[in-house]
Amino acid sequence: MAEKRQLTIIEHLEELRGRLMKSAIALTVTTLFSFIFAKQFLQLLVAPMGETPPVSSSPTTSIVVFTKVALISGVALAMPVLVYQLISFIAPGLKPQEKRYLYFILPGATISFVAGAAFAYFVMLPTAIPFLKGFLGDIIEPNWFIDKYISFVTSLLFWVGLSFETPLLIFFLAKLGIVTPAVLSRNRKYAILAIAVISAVITPTPDPFNMILVMGPLILLYEIGILLAKLA
């Protein structure tokens, strides 16, 4: 059986351009569609503020925030297409066995990300927002700007969602032979130290309770990753 012909650099660049164009078209369509329900999504994001919603810092802030929320929603809706284009571009360079791992992990990564974002929204924000609003509340009135608040919330959802993909990342690296369960177990103390640093960075409040609230699931996810590595 003849081997598949290797593409030239120009052909790779042309394929990349085609993938990027398709991704851009998908993102444009989903973003335009997201303008329909961007207001409802914005209401969902500010809901943790309770009866004291954020304020606008300028006449155009509301428009900028509305557009930003529509763009974020558009990216979320276009993600399956973006991931498909990414897989289609890198798959030819992988071995058949590696392709199977990739097609298995990417849907799981999407589910893990959604689970992490949900954890941040339903568990972390309800505890973090009251703490931040009440901290020095007798001295400083917590009138937060809507643009700063949306950036804060979306960043938290993104990084916590990303951290929930740790087990699948470990599984994929173990499948490729880059890491082993023995190495992961032997370096557990360093992993916990790294998790503590990461938790301190992404935790929205300086109190140890919320930091532990983030550390606990991350340590559990690392242990799940070790178990998955043993199955790899």
Buried (B, 14 or more C-beta within 10 A) or exposed (E): EEEEEEEEEEEBEEBEEEBEEBBEEBBEBBBEBBBEBBEEBBEEBBEBBEEEEBEBBEEEBBEBBBBBBBBBBBBBBBBBBBBBBBBEBEEEEBEEEBBEBBEBBBEBBBEBBEBBBBBBBEBBBEBBBBBBBEEEEEEEEBEBBBBEBBEBBBEBBBBBBBBBBBBBBBBBBBBBEEBBBEEBEEEEEEBBEEBBEBBEEBBBBEBEEBBEBBBEBBBEBBBBBBEBBBEB
